[in-house]
């Protein structure tokens, strides 16, 4: 995939599952320059999308050339883009808590000579699990702020919310320094934040498990399992049923995830030991890694990475066992 570099006239070849955020960078940096005082990521994203412009902080802001110029990204995606621009040094915090942003000297130089900024799409998009955590944390923030009679951003701001949803910290000690979570906030809200994240992740896993359980009841899944239990290889099963071998392997993994049959021995037989070790180690080091990202990084087939992820997933037998 090619991406035009706008004013620079440069063209970049994008890797698979990458996106060029140069357009967002130019619009965001121009917006920050046009604002008379620093504002937060949420407000900047709101301007870029052109959302509810009649409720802007100033009538003058509605006249900015950048207002409504980036509508193909959600506000959350735009805030995550702003995080990437901070990481690259084009934006910097105007306050210690990341509540407001300002353009850096490097960002001003970038506007003079913009170049492509290719990043993995996963950097600016939430997985379904992260999206559920994001929603639950937002609900927690809303209820807590109402209970205490303070604005929601005083619990934690939107950029902190985005960081929490992306990083999914499961210990209060991991919270310190995320966005505007200073020590006193971690002491006051940390346990509830972590509990909210854990509960949301447990809810997502239950939803996912129920979905997989329904899936394995399908007739094709049942035929795959029956032939597998008869000792047929995935290649044999694929030829018998007229489906792809990788489809057979993914179906078998569903039975493991649904708690219907432990597939770890099968995985050991299908995946070379060294490849299985390398893949499982990567998932253990970075549990939130997507299967596609691991496959691309290690240059292995997607289904191999899927089997490796399944291999380190605890097998939890279901009460109702599907007949083979």
C-alpha positions as CSV (number, residue, x, y, z in Angstrom):
1,X,0.0,0.0,0.0
2,X,1.3,3.4,-0.9
3,X,0.7,6.7,0.9
4,X,1.2,10.1,-0.5
5,X,3.3,12.4,1.7
6,X,1.4,15.6,1.0
7,X,3.5,18.7,0.9
8,X,6.8,16.7,1.0
9,X,6.1,15.0,-2.3
10,X,7.4,11.8,-0.8
11,X,5.7,8.5,-1.1
12,X,6.0,5.7,1.5
13,X,5.3,2.0,1.0
14,X,3.2,1.0,4.0
15,X,3.6,-2.4,5.6
16,X,0.6,-4.6,6.1
17,X,-1.7,-3.5,8.9
18,X,0.0,-0.1,9.0
19,X,-1.5,3.4,8.4
20,X,0.0,6.8,7.6
21,X,-1.2,9.4,10.1
22,X,0.5,12.3,8.4
23,X,-2.8,14.0,7.5
24,X,-3.8,13.8,11.2
25,X,-0.4,15.1,12.3
26,X,-0.6,18.2,10.1
27,X,-4.2,19.0,11.1
28,X,-3.6,18.4,14.8
29,X,-0.4,20.5,14.9
30,X,-2.0,23.3,13.0
31,X,-4.9,23.2,15.4
32,X,-2.7,23.4,18.5
33,X,-0.9,26.4,17.0
34,X,-4.2,28.2,16.3
35,X,-5.5,27.7,19.8
36,X,-4.8,30.7,22.0
37,X,-4.1,28.6,25.0
38,X,-3.3,24.8,25.4
39,X,-6.2,22.5,25.4
40,X,-6.6,18.8,26.1
41,X,-6.6,15.9,23.7
42,X,-10.3,15.5,23.8
43,X,-11.0,19.0,22.7
44,X,-8.4,18.8,19.9
45,X,-10.0,15.6,18.7
46,X,-13.4,17.2,18.9
47,X,-12.2,20.1,16.7
48,X,-10.6,17.8,14.1
49,X,-13.8,15.8,13.8
50,X,-16.0,18.9,13.9
51,X,-18.2,17.5,16.6
52,X,-20.7,19.8,18.3
53,X,-19.0,22.9,17.1
54,X,-21.7,25.1,18.6
55,X,-20.5,24.1,22.0
56,X,-16.8,25.0,21.5
57,X,-14.8,27.0,24.1
58,X,-14.7,30.0,21.8
59,X,-16.7,31.0,18.7
60,X,-13.4,31.7,17.0
61,X,-12.4,28.1,17.2
62,X,-15.3,27.1,14.9
63,X,-13.6,29.2,12.1
64,X,-10.3,27.2,12.2
65,X,-9.5,25.7,8.8
66,X,-8.8,22.3,10.5
67,X,-12.3,22.0,12.1
68,X,-14.0,19.0,10.6
69,X,-11.0,18.1,8.5
70,X,-10.6,14.6,9.9
71,X,-13.9,12.8,10.0
72,X,-12.8,9.2,9.1
73,X,-11.3,8.6,12.6
74,X,-13.3,8.4,15.9
75,X,-12.4,10.7,18.8
76,X,-10.7,7.9,20.6
77,X,-8.6,7.0,17.5
78,X,-7.7,10.7,17.2
79,X,-6.6,10.9,20.8
80,X,-4.5,7.8,20.3
81,X,-3.0,9.5,17.3
82,X,-2.1,12.4,19.5
83,X,-0.4,10.0,21.9
84,X,1.7,8.8,19.0
85,X,2.6,12.3,18.1
86,X,3.7,12.9,21.7
87,X,5.9,9.8,21.6
88,X,7.5,11.1,18.4
89,X,8.1,14.5,20.1
90,X,5.8,16.6,17.9
91,X,3.5,17.4,20.8
92,X,4.4,17.7,24.5
93,X,2.4,18.1,27.7
94,X,1.6,21.7,28.7
95,X,0.9,20.4,32.2
96,X,2.4,17.6,34.3
97,X,-0.8,15.6,34.1
98,X,-1.2,15.5,30.3
99,X,-4.4,17.5,30.7
100,X,-3.3,20.0,28.0
101,X,-1.0,19.7,25.1
102,X,1.2,22.1,23.2
103,X,3.3,21.9,20.0
104,X,7.0,21.3,20.4
105,X,9.9,22.9,18.5
106,X,10.2,19.6,16.6
107,X,6.5,19.7,15.8
108,X,6.8,23.2,14.3
109,X,9.7,22.0,12.2
110,X,7.6,19.1,11.1
111,X,4.9,21.5,9.7
112,X,7.6,23.1,7.6
113,X,8.5,19.8,6.0
114,X,5.8,17.1,6.7
115,X,6.7,13.5,6.0
116,X,4.8,10.2,6.3
117,X,4.2,8.8,9.7
118,X,3.5,5.1,9.3
119,X,2.3,3.3,12.4
120,X,0.6,-0.1,13.1
121,X,-3.1,0.3,12.9
122,X,-3.4,-1.4,16.3
123,X,-1.7,1.7,17.8
124,X,-4.8,3.7,17.3
125,X,-7.6,1.2,17.4
126,X,-8.9,-0.6,20.4
127,X,-9.5,-4.3,20.3
128,X,-13.0,-5.5,21.3
129,X,-11.6,-6.3,24.8
130,X,-10.0,-2.9,25.1
131,X,-13.2,-1.2,23.9
132,X,-15.2,-2.9,26.6
133,X,-12.6,-1.9,29.2
134,X,-12.7,1.6,27.9
135,X,-16.5,1.8,28.3
136,X,-16.5,0.3,31.8
137,X,-13.8,2.7,32.9
138,X,-15.7,5.6,31.5
139,X,-18.8,4.4,33.4
140,X,-16.8,4.1,36.6
141,X,-15.4,7.6,36.1
142,X,-18.9,9.0,35.5
143,X,-20.4,7.4,38.6
144,X,-17.4,8.2,40.8
145,X,-17.4,11.9,39.7
146,X,-21.2,12.1,40.4
147,X,-20.8,10.6,43.8
148,X,-18.0,13.0,44.7
149,X,-19.5,16.0,43.0
150,X,-16.5,16.8,40.9
151,X,-15.9,16.9,37.1
152,X,-15.0,13.5,35.5
153,X,-11.6,14.7,34.4
154,X,-10.6,15.2,38.0
155,X,-10.8,11.4,38.5
156,X,-8.7,10.9,35.4
157,X,-8.7,12.6,32.0
158,X,-9.5,11.2,28.6
159,X,-5.9,10.6,27.6
160,X,-5.4,8.7,30.8
161,X,-8.6,6.7,30.0
162,X,-7.1,5.8,26.6
163,X,-3.8,4.7,28.1
164,X,-5.6,2.5,30.7
165,X,-7.6,0.8,28.0
166,X,-4.6,0.2,25.8
167,X,-2.2,-1.0,28.6
168,X,-4.8,-2.9,30.7
169,X,-2.8,-2.6,34.0
170,X,-3.8,-5.3,36.5
171,X,-1.8,-4.1,39.5
172,X,-2.1,-0.7,41.3
173,X,1.7,-0.4,41.2
174,X,1.4,-0.3,37.4
175,X,-0.9,2.8,37.5
176,X,1.6,5.3,38.8
177,X,2.6,7.7,36.1
178,X,-0.1,6.8,33.6
179,X,-1.6,10.0,32.4
180,X,-2.7,12.1,35.3
181,X,-2.6,9.3,37.8
182,X,-0.3,10.8,40.5
183,X,0.4,8.9,43.7
184,X,-2.5,10.4,45.6
185,X,-4.9,9.4,42.8
186,X,-3.5,5.9,42.7
187,X,-4.0,5.6,46.5
188,X,-7.6,7.0,46.2
189,X,-8.8,5.3,43.1
190,X,-6.3,2.7,42.1
191,X,-7.9,-0.4,43.6
192,X,-11.3,0.5,42.0
193,X,-9.6,1.2,38.6
194,X,-7.8,-2.2,38.6
195,X,-11.0,-4.0,39.8
196,X,-12.9,-2.3,37.0
197,X,-10.3,-3.5,34.4
198,X,-10.3,-7.0,35.8
199,X,-14.1,-7.2,35.8
200,X,-14.4,-5.9,32.3
201,X,-11.7,-8.4,31.0
202,X,-13.5,-11.3,32.8
203,X,-16.8,-10.2,31.2
204,X,-15.2,-10.1,27.8
205,X,-13.7,-13.5,28.1
206,X,-17.1,-14.9,29.2
207,X,-18.7,-13.3,26.2
208,X,-16.0,-14.6,23.9
209,X,-16.3,-18.1,25.4
210,X,-20.0,-18.2,25.0
211,X,-19.6,-17.1,21.3
212,X,-17.1,-19.9,20.7
213,X,-19.3,-22.4,22.4
214,X,-22.1,-21.6,20.0
215,X,-19.7,-21.8,17.1
216,X,-18.5,-25.3,17.9
217,X,-22.0,-26.6,17.9
218,X,-22.1,-26.0,14.1
219,X,-22.3,-29.2,12.0
220,X,-19.0,-28.5,10.2
221,X,-17.2,-28.0,13.5
222,X,-18.6,-31.3,14.8
223,X,-17.5,-33.1,11.7
224,X,-14.0,-31.7,12.1
225,X,-13.9,-32.9,15.7
226,X,-15.2,-36.4,14.8
227,X,-12.6,-36.9,12.1
228,X,-9.9,-35.5,14.4
229,X,-10.8,-38.0,17.1
230,X,-10.7,-40.8,14.5
231,X,-7.0,-40.0,14.0
232,X,-7.3,-38.0,10.8
233,X,-4.7,-35.2,10.1
234,X,-5.8,-31.7,9.4
235,X,-4.9,-32.2,5.7
236,X,-7.0,-35.4,5.5
237,X,-9.9,-33.6,7.2
238,X,-9.6,-30.7,4.8
239,X,-9.7,-33.0,1.8
240,X,-12.7,-34.9,3.2
241,X,-14.8,-31.8,4.0
242,X,-13.7,-29.6,1.1
243,X,-12.3,-26.9,3.3
244,X,-8.9,-25.4,3.9
245,X,-6.4,-27.0,6.2
246,X,-5.9,-23.8,8.1
247,X,-9.7,-23.7,8.6
248,X,-9.5,-27.2,10.1
249,X,-6.8,-26.1,12.5
250,X,-8.7,-23.0,13.6
251,X,-11.8,-25.1,14.2
252,X,-9.8,-27.4,16.4
253,X,-8.5,-24.5,18.4
254,X,-12.1,-23.4,19.0
255,X,-12.8,-26.6,20.8
256,X,-9.9,-25.9,23.2
257,X,-11.1,-22.4,23.8
258,X,-14.7,-23.5,24.4
259,X,-13.5,-26.1,26.9
260,X,-14.7,-29.0,24.8
261,X,-11.4,-30.8,24.2
262,X,-7.8,-30.1,25.2
263,X,-5.8,-29.5,22.1
264,X,-2.3,-28.9,23.6
265,X,-1.0,-32.3,22.5
266,X,-2.4,-31.7,19.0
267,X,-0.6,-28.4,18.9
268,X,2.6,-29.9,19.9
269,X,2.3,-32.4,17.1
270,X,1.4,-29.8,14.5
271,X,3.9,-27.0,15.3
272,X,7.7,-27.5,15.4
273,X,8.9,-27.3,19.0
274,X,11.3,-24.3,18.3
275,X,8.6,-22.3,16.5
276,X,6.1,-23.1,19.3
277,X,8.5,-22.0,21.9
278,X,9.3,-18.7,20.2
279,X,5.7,-17.9,19.6
280,X,4.5,-18.7,23.1
281,X,7.3,-16.7,24.6
282,X,6.2,-13.6,22.7
283,X,2.6,-14.0,23.9
284,X,3.8,-14.5,27.4
285,X,6.0,-11.4,27.3
286,X,3.3,-9.3,25.7
287,X,-0.1,-10.9,26.5
288,X,-2.0,-8.1,24.7
289,X,-0.3,-8.8,21.3
290,X,-2.6,-9.6,18.5
291,X,-2.2,-12.8,16.6
292,X,-1.6,-11.1,13.3
293,X,1.1,-8.9,14.9
294,X,2.9,-12.0,16.3
295,X,2.6,-13.8,13.0
296,X,4.0,-10.8,11.1
297,X,6.8,-10.2,13.6
298,X,8.0,-13.8,13.7
299,X,7.2,-14.4,10.0
300,X,5.0,-17.5,10.7
301,X,1.6,-18.3,9.3
302,X,-1.4,-16.7,11.1
303,X,-2.8,-20.1,12.1
304,X,0.6,-21.0,13.7
305,X,0.4,-18.0,15.9
306,X,-3.2,-18.8,16.7
307,X,-2.2,-22.3,17.8
308,X,0.6,-20.9,20.0
309,X,-1.8,-18.5,21.7
310,X,-4.3,-21.3,22.2
311,X,-1.4,-23.5,23.7
312,X,-0.9,-21.1,26.6
313,X,-4.6,-20.6,27.2
314,X,-5.7,-22.6,30.2
315,X,-8.0,-25.4,29.3
316,X,-11.2,-25.1,31.3
317,X,-13.5,-28.1,30.7
318,X,-17.2,-27.3,30.1
319,X,-19.9,-29.1,32.0
320,X,-21.5,-30.2,28.7
321,X,-19.1,-32.1,26.5
322,X,-19.9,-32.1,22.8
323,X,-20.1,-35.6,21.4
324,X,-17.4,-36.4,18.9
